[in-house]
Amino acid sequence: MFHHAMKTASVRQLRTEFPKVRALIEREGEVVVTERGQAAYVIKPYVAPPKKKGKPERFDYYARLIKRMPKPISAAASRAIDDLNRGDR
């Protein structure tokens, strides 16, 4: 039995009389589902989020690559590294 004033339905009614429960959801907006006489769940219609208009933003993979690359070293630091690698030759 449906309780229209309370907008509730039992788990058994979901299994056996789903078209009637669905009509109740559409009419009332939401239905409280009871399990063993205790309120357990709320069922309401799904509302899709609004779609964004226009083209989706393109991801800039090149900018991400440049951002993650190591920074170049100065000419003086490069000469210092070369001098260290030469040793006593």
C-alpha positions as CSV (number, residue, x, y, z in Angstrom):
1,M,0.0,0.0,0.0
2,F,1.3,3.4,-0.9
3,H,1.2,6.2,1.6
4,H,0.6,9.2,-0.6
5,A,0.6,11.8,2.2
6,M,4.0,10.7,3.4
7,K,5.4,9.9,0.0
8,T,6.8,6.5,1.0
9,A,7.1,3.1,-0.5
10,S,8.5,-0.2,0.8
11,V,11.4,-2.2,-0.6
12,R,8.9,-4.9,-1.5
13,Q,6.9,-2.4,-3.5
14,L,10.0,-1.4,-5.5
15,R,10.4,-5.0,-6.5
16,T,6.8,-5.9,-7.3
17,E,5.2,-2.6,-8.3
18,F,8.0,-0.4,-9.6
19,P,5.9,1.3,-12.4
20,K,3.5,2.6,-9.7
21,V,6.5,3.7,-7.5
22,R,8.0,5.4,-10.5
23,A,4.8,7.3,-11.2
24,L,4.7,8.4,-7.6
25,I,8.3,9.6,-7.9
26,E,7.4,11.6,-11.1
27,R,4.3,13.0,-9.4
28,E,5.7,13.8,-6.0
29,G,9.4,14.6,-6.8
30,E,10.9,12.2,-4.3
31,V,9.9,9.1,-2.4
32,V,11.2,7.7,0.9
33,V,11.8,4.0,0.7
34,T,11.2,2.1,3.9
35,E,12.8,-1.1,5.0
36,R,11.1,-3.0,7.8
37,G,9.1,0.1,8.6
38,Q,12.1,2.4,9.0
39,A,13.0,5.0,6.5
40,A,16.1,3.8,4.7
41,Y,16.5,5.6,1.3
42,V,15.3,8.5,-0.7
43,I,14.7,8.1,-4.4
44,K,14.4,11.2,-6.6
45,P,14.6,11.8,-10.4
46,Y,18.0,12.3,-11.9
47,V,18.7,15.8,-13.2
48,A,21.6,16.0,-15.6
49,P,24.1,18.8,-15.0
50,P,23.8,21.6,-17.6
51,K,26.1,21.2,-20.6
52,K,28.8,23.8,-21.2
53,K,28.3,25.8,-24.4
54,G,31.0,26.3,-26.9
55,K,34.1,24.2,-27.6
56,P,35.8,22.4,-24.8
57,E,39.1,23.8,-23.7
58,R,42.0,22.1,-25.3
59,F,44.8,21.0,-23.1
60,D,48.2,22.6,-23.9
61,Y,50.6,19.6,-23.8
62,Y,53.5,21.7,-25.0
63,A,53.2,24.2,-22.2
64,R,53.1,21.4,-19.7
65,L,56.2,19.8,-21.3
66,I,58.1,23.1,-21.1
67,K,57.0,23.7,-17.5
68,R,58.4,20.2,-16.5
69,M,61.7,20.4,-18.3
70,P,64.8,21.3,-16.3
71,K,65.9,24.9,-16.5
72,P,69.0,25.6,-18.7
73,I,72.3,26.3,-16.9
74,S,74.4,29.4,-17.5
75,A,77.5,29.5,-19.7
76,A,79.7,30.0,-16.6
77,A,78.2,26.9,-14.9
78,S,78.6,24.9,-18.1
79,R,82.4,25.8,-18.2
80,A,82.8,24.9,-14.6
81,I,81.3,21.5,-15.2
82,D,83.6,21.0,-18.2
83,D,86.6,22.0,-16.2
84,L,85.7,19.5,-13.5
85,N,85.3,16.7,-16.0
86,R,88.6,17.3,-17.7
87,G,90.6,16.6,-14.5
88,D,94.4,16.9,-14.6
89,R,94.8,16.3,-18.4
